[in-house]
Amino acid sequence: MKYDGTSATFSIDPRDGEFHVCGRSMSIKPGENIYWRVARKHDLERALRRRPHLAIQGEVVGPEIQKNRLGLKETSLFAFSVFDVSAACYLDHDDARAVLAEVGVPTVEVLEQGDSFQHTQETLLALAEGAYPGTQNEREGMVIRPRREMLSTALNGRLSFKVISNRFLLRHGE
């Protein structure tokens, strides 16, 4: 499921051992902000110091972020990827989920998984629609990724793509 928030990455710099908290395109200075709040809440520095070769990527969601369509009472992180910095590759789905469970970081909800991909554009758009759990708020959509990481020549990179809900777009004009 694609969460409507702001993306963040958490890592240990292999050059100097410094813990980094990053938004989409910049490192965020330590302080009282949503990024550092979730880093402290989930004790990410401690978790990553035990695995300094890994970086955790996720969506920060909650009050005051993108209208809080998930209806959360407090800011939280929902991870969607784990990157192995030393090997320069993403962990496969099951391996990433195991690491995140071990360190106690919640993950984005998986809408569907399987051993083959049989969807058409129409079935993907239908699957993308629905409300965030426990709310009447239309979810943004979903992200499609293989369970085993692979590169796509068509995408010239990681095989991953978004399917945005048409109902979300019509209701929110985004």
C-alpha positions as CSV (number, residue, x, y, z in Angstrom):
1,M,0.0,0.0,0.0
2,K,1.3,3.5,-0.8
3,Y,1.1,5.6,2.3
4,D,0.4,9.3,1.9
5,G,3.2,10.9,3.9
6,T,6.8,12.0,3.4
7,S,9.7,9.6,2.5
8,A,12.7,9.2,4.8
9,T,16.0,7.2,4.8
10,F,18.0,6.3,7.9
11,S,21.6,5.2,7.7
12,I,25.1,5.1,9.2
13,D,27.7,6.8,7.0
14,P,30.4,4.2,6.4
15,R,33.0,6.9,6.1
16,D,32.7,8.6,9.5
17,G,30.1,6.4,11.4
18,E,27.7,9.3,11.7
19,F,23.9,8.5,11.9
20,H,22.0,10.2,9.1
21,V,18.3,11.1,8.9
22,C,17.3,12.1,5.4
23,G,14.2,13.4,3.6
24,R,13.7,12.8,-0.1
25,S,16.7,14.8,-1.2
26,M,18.5,16.1,1.8
27,S,20.1,15.2,5.1
28,I,18.0,16.6,8.0
29,K,19.9,18.2,10.9
30,P,19.2,16.8,14.4
31,G,16.4,18.5,16.2
32,E,12.8,18.5,17.0
33,N,11.3,17.6,13.6
34,I,9.2,14.7,12.3
35,Y,12.2,12.9,10.9
36,W,14.2,12.8,14.1
37,R,11.1,12.2,16.1
38,V,10.5,8.9,14.3
39,A,14.2,8.0,14.4
40,R,14.1,8.3,18.2
41,K,10.6,6.7,18.5
42,H,11.8,3.6,16.7
43,D,15.4,3.7,18.1
44,L,16.8,3.6,14.6
45,E,20.3,4.7,15.4
46,R,20.8,1.8,17.8
47,A,19.3,-0.6,15.4
48,L,21.5,0.6,12.5
49,R,24.7,0.7,14.7
50,R,24.3,-3.1,15.0
51,R,23.9,-3.3,11.2
52,P,25.8,-0.3,9.9
53,H,25.8,-1.6,6.3
54,L,22.0,-1.3,6.1
55,A,19.8,1.7,5.4
56,I,16.1,1.8,6.2
57,Q,13.7,3.6,3.9
58,G,10.1,4.3,4.7
59,E,7.2,6.7,4.8
60,V,6.7,9.1,7.7
61,V,3.0,9.6,8.4
62,G,0.8,11.1,11.0
63,P,-0.7,14.4,12.2
64,E,0.3,17.5,10.2
65,I,1.7,15.3,7.3
66,Q,-0.3,15.3,4.0
67,K,-3.6,15.7,5.8
68,N,-3.0,12.5,7.9
69,R,-5.2,10.3,5.7
70,L,-4.2,7.2,7.7
71,G,-5.9,8.9,10.7
72,L,-3.0,8.3,13.1
73,K,-2.8,10.0,16.5
74,E,1.0,10.3,16.4
75,T,3.8,10.4,13.9
76,S,5.2,7.1,12.8
77,L,7.4,5.4,10.3
78,F,6.3,2.6,8.0
79,A,9.3,1.0,6.3
80,F,9.1,-0.2,2.7
81,S,12.8,-1.0,1.8
82,V,16.1,-2.0,3.3
83,F,19.2,-1.1,1.3
84,D,22.5,-2.9,1.8
85,V,25.0,0.0,1.4
86,S,28.1,-2.3,1.2
87,A,26.6,-4.5,-1.5
88,A,24.8,-1.6,-3.2
89,C,21.6,-3.5,-3.5
90,Y,18.1,-3.7,-1.9
91,L,17.3,-6.7,0.2
92,D,14.7,-9.1,-1.1
93,H,11.2,-8.6,0.3
94,D,11.3,-11.5,2.9
95,D,14.8,-10.6,4.0
96,A,13.9,-6.9,4.5
97,R,10.7,-7.8,6.4
98,A,12.8,-10.1,8.7
99,V,15.3,-7.3,9.5
100,L,12.5,-4.8,10.1
101,A,10.6,-7.2,12.4
102,E,13.8,-7.9,14.3
103,V,14.5,-4.2,15.0
104,G,10.8,-3.4,15.6
105,V,10.1,-1.1,12.7
106,P,6.6,-1.3,11.4
107,T,6.2,-1.9,7.6
108,V,3.7,-0.7,5.0
109,E,0.8,-3.1,4.5
110,V,1.1,-5.7,1.7
111,L,-2.1,-5.8,-0.3
112,E,-1.2,-8.9,-2.3
113,Q,1.7,-11.2,-2.9
114,G,2.3,-14.3,-5.0
115,D,4.6,-16.2,-7.2
116,S,3.5,-14.8,-10.5
117,F,2.2,-11.5,-11.8
118,Q,-1.1,-11.8,-13.7
119,H,-2.5,-8.3,-13.5
120,T,-3.6,-6.0,-16.3
121,Q,-3.7,-2.2,-16.0
122,E,-7.5,-2.5,-15.2
123,T,-7.0,-5.0,-12.4
124,L,-4.1,-3.0,-10.9
125,L,-6.2,0.2,-10.9
126,A,-9.1,-1.7,-9.2
127,L,-6.7,-3.1,-6.6
128,A,-5.2,0.3,-5.9
129,E,-8.6,1.7,-4.8
130,G,-9.9,1.5,-1.3
131,A,-9.7,3.2,2.1
132,Y,-6.9,3.2,4.5
133,P,-7.6,0.7,7.3
134,G,-9.9,2.1,10.0
135,T,-10.7,5.2,8.0
136,Q,-13.0,6.5,5.3
137,N,-10.1,8.1,3.6
138,E,-9.3,7.0,0.1
139,R,-5.8,5.5,-0.1
140,E,-3.3,7.0,-2.5
141,G,-2.6,3.7,-4.3
142,M,0.1,1.0,-4.2
143,V,3.6,0.2,-5.2
144,I,4.4,-2.9,-7.1
145,R,7.7,-4.7,-6.5
146,P,8.9,-8.2,-7.0
147,R,9.6,-10.4,-3.9
148,R,13.1,-10.9,-5.3
149,E,14.8,-7.7,-6.2
150,M,15.6,-7.3,-9.9
151,L,16.5,-4.6,-12.4
152,S,14.3,-3.6,-15.2
153,T,15.8,-2.5,-18.6
154,A,12.5,-0.7,-19.4
155,L,12.8,1.3,-16.2
156,N,16.6,1.5,-16.4
157,G,16.8,0.6,-12.7
158,R,15.0,-1.2,-9.9
159,L,11.8,-3.0,-10.9
160,S,9.3,-0.9,-8.9
161,F,6.3,1.2,-10.0
162,K,3.4,3.1,-8.5
163,V,-0.3,2.6,-9.2
164,I,-2.2,5.6,-8.1
165,S,-5.9,5.3,-7.3
166,N,-8.2,7.1,-9.8
167,R,-10.7,7.7,-6.9
168,F,-7.9,9.3,-4.8
169,L,-6.9,11.6,-7.8
170,L,-10.5,12.6,-8.4
171,R,-11.2,13.4,-4.7
172,H,-8.0,15.2,-3.9
173,G,-7.1,16.7,-7.3
174,E,-3.5,15.7,-7.0
